[in-house]
Amino acid sequence: SAKQNENDDNKVYIADAIKLAEALVELNWDNRGLQVLETLQRKIAAGTPEWTDQFIVSYGLDYLAMKMPEPSPFSIEHFYKSFDKASRFCEVILKILLSLSHFASGIDAITQTLGLVDRLALCFHTDNADVKKSTLQILGIICYNSAEGHASVVHSFGQYMEAKGERVRYGLVIV
């Protein structure tokens, strides 16, 4: 029946969100990892709130946070020098987070995922101006969403300055 087909389609759809979340566990900073991220970004951009919620409850953001830039005094390009598309990797992660920010539950989940906002701020440590701009855009969305979001962004800049090993002025950005 049509109703049964719809239920089966929905199960496959939800299973897809779980599968993509779990694929992030094995993700590496390489071409294959970049392809997984690009697929995820397309799915979230075209997906429904139900798909996105399933991705989130399947620990997708937790797994993604673990694969984001590591704290380092070196730029992303230098730290991941064996992978010539390191800034592109960050760019796709930022697009994923931006797509999630279109859902209220997505912004809250980003804010509440342990370490994600701190790792997000590390995406700013690049020579790529577009990645810097996108990083600030997403941090701005998080900052203005809630008091908790604001606090997490302020904390992330402290972590960023510590990782970079120098003092950087962000007063105008986080006021």
C-alpha positions as CSV (number, residue, x, y, z in Angstrom):
1,S,0.0,0.0,0.0
2,A,1.0,3.6,-0.4
3,K,1.1,4.2,3.4
4,Q,3.5,1.2,3.8
5,N,5.8,2.4,1.0
6,E,5.9,5.8,2.7
7,N,6.8,4.2,6.0
8,D,9.5,2.1,4.3
9,D,10.9,5.2,2.6
10,N,10.9,7.1,5.9
11,K,12.8,4.2,7.6
12,V,15.4,4.3,4.8
13,Y,15.6,8.1,5.0
14,I,16.2,8.0,8.8
15,A,18.7,5.1,8.5
16,D,20.6,7.3,6.0
17,A,21.0,10.0,8.7
18,I,22.3,7.4,11.2
19,K,24.7,6.0,8.6
20,L,26.1,9.4,7.7
21,A,26.5,10.2,11.4
22,E,28.4,7.0,12.0
23,A,30.6,7.5,8.9
24,L,32.1,10.5,10.6
25,V,33.7,8.2,13.2
26,E,36.1,6.9,10.5
27,L,36.6,10.3,8.8
28,N,40.1,11.4,8.0
29,W,41.5,14.7,6.6
30,D,41.8,13.3,3.1
31,N,40.0,13.3,-0.2
32,R,37.6,10.5,0.9
33,G,36.8,12.4,4.1
34,L,36.1,15.5,2.1
35,Q,33.7,13.5,-0.1
36,V,31.8,12.2,3.0
37,L,31.6,15.8,4.3
38,E,30.3,17.1,0.9
39,T,27.6,14.4,0.8
40,L,26.6,15.2,4.4
41,Q,26.4,18.9,3.5
42,R,24.1,18.2,0.5
43,K,21.9,15.9,2.6
44,I,21.5,18.5,5.4
45,A,20.9,21.4,2.9
46,A,18.2,19.3,1.2
47,G,16.9,17.5,4.2
48,T,14.0,17.8,6.5
49,P,14.0,18.8,10.2
50,E,13.3,15.1,10.9
51,W,16.4,14.0,9.0
52,T,18.5,16.7,10.7
53,D,17.2,15.7,14.2
54,Q,18.0,12.1,13.5
55,F,21.5,13.1,12.5
56,I,21.9,15.1,15.7
57,V,20.5,12.4,18.0
58,S,22.8,9.8,16.3
59,Y,25.8,11.8,17.7
60,G,26.6,13.3,14.3
61,L,27.7,16.6,15.7
62,D,29.8,14.9,18.4
63,Y,31.6,12.9,15.8
64,L,32.0,16.0,13.6
65,A,33.5,17.9,16.5
66,M,36.1,15.2,17.0
67,K,37.2,15.7,13.3
68,M,37.4,19.5,13.4
69,P,40.8,21.3,13.6
70,E,43.1,20.4,16.4
71,P,44.4,23.1,18.6
72,S,47.8,24.2,17.2
73,P,50.0,27.3,17.0
74,F,50.2,26.6,13.3
75,S,47.6,27.4,10.6
76,I,45.3,24.7,9.4
77,E,47.2,24.5,6.1
78,H,50.5,24.0,8.0
79,F,49.2,21.6,10.6
80,Y,47.5,19.4,8.0
81,K,50.2,20.0,5.3
82,S,50.0,16.4,4.1
83,F,46.5,17.3,2.8
84,D,46.5,20.1,0.3
85,K,42.7,20.7,0.7
86,A,42.7,21.4,4.4
87,S,41.0,24.8,4.1
88,R,38.4,23.2,1.8
89,F,37.8,20.5,4.5
90,C,37.1,23.3,7.0
91,E,35.0,25.2,4.4
92,V,32.7,22.1,4.0
93,I,32.4,21.6,7.8
94,L,31.4,25.3,8.0
95,K,28.7,24.8,5.3
96,I,27.4,21.8,7.3
97,L,27.1,23.9,10.4
98,L,25.6,26.8,8.5
99,S,22.9,24.5,7.0
100,L,22.2,23.2,10.5
101,S,21.8,26.8,11.8
102,H,18.7,27.1,9.7
103,F,16.9,24.9,12.2
104,A,16.5,26.2,15.7
105,S,17.3,22.8,17.1
106,G,20.5,22.8,14.9
107,I,21.9,26.0,16.5
108,D,21.0,24.7,20.0
109,A,22.7,21.3,19.2
110,I,25.8,23.1,17.9
111,T,26.0,25.2,21.1
112,Q,25.5,22.1,23.3
113,T,27.9,19.7,21.6
114,L,30.9,19.5,23.9
115,G,34.0,21.1,22.2
116,L,32.3,21.9,18.9
117,V,32.2,25.7,19.3
118,D,35.8,25.7,20.5
119,R,36.9,23.6,17.5
120,L,34.8,25.9,15.3
121,A,36.8,28.9,16.3
122,L,40.0,27.1,15.3
123,C,38.7,27.2,11.7
124,F,39.6,30.9,11.9
125,H,43.3,29.9,11.9
126,T,43.7,29.8,8.2
127,D,45.1,31.8,5.3
128,N,41.7,31.4,3.5
129,A,39.6,34.6,3.7
130,D,36.4,32.8,2.8
131,V,36.9,30.3,5.6
132,K,37.6,33.1,8.1
133,K,34.4,34.9,7.0
134,S,32.2,31.8,7.3
135,T,33.7,31.0,10.7
136,L,32.8,34.5,12.0
137,Q,29.3,34.2,10.4
138,I,28.5,31.0,12.2
139,L,30.0,32.1,15.5
140,G,27.9,35.3,15.1
141,I,24.7,33.2,14.7
142,I,25.6,31.1,17.7
143,C,26.5,34.2,19.7
144,Y,23.1,35.9,19.0
145,N,21.0,32.8,19.4
146,S,21.2,32.6,23.2
147,A,23.1,33.6,26.4
148,E,24.6,30.1,26.3
149,G,25.7,30.6,22.7
150,H,27.3,33.9,23.6
151,A,29.2,32.4,26.5
152,S,30.4,29.5,24.3
153,V,31.6,31.9,21.6
154,V,33.5,34.0,24.1
155,H,35.0,30.9,25.6
156,S,36.0,29.6,22.1
157,F,38.0,32.8,21.4
158,G,39.9,32.3,24.6
159,Q,40.7,28.8,23.6
160,Y,41.7,30.0,20.1
161,M,44.1,32.6,21.5
162,E,45.6,29.9,23.8
163,A,46.0,27.4,20.9
164,K,47.5,30.1,18.7
165,G,50.0,31.1,21.4
166,E,49.4,34.8,21.2
167,R,46.9,37.5,22.2
168,V,44.5,38.5,19.5
169,R,41.9,41.3,19.8
170,Y,38.3,40.2,19.4
171,G,36.6,42.8,21.5
172,L,34.7,44.2,18.5
173,V,33.7,40.8,17.3
174,I,32.1,39.5,20.5
175,V,30.6,42.6,22.1
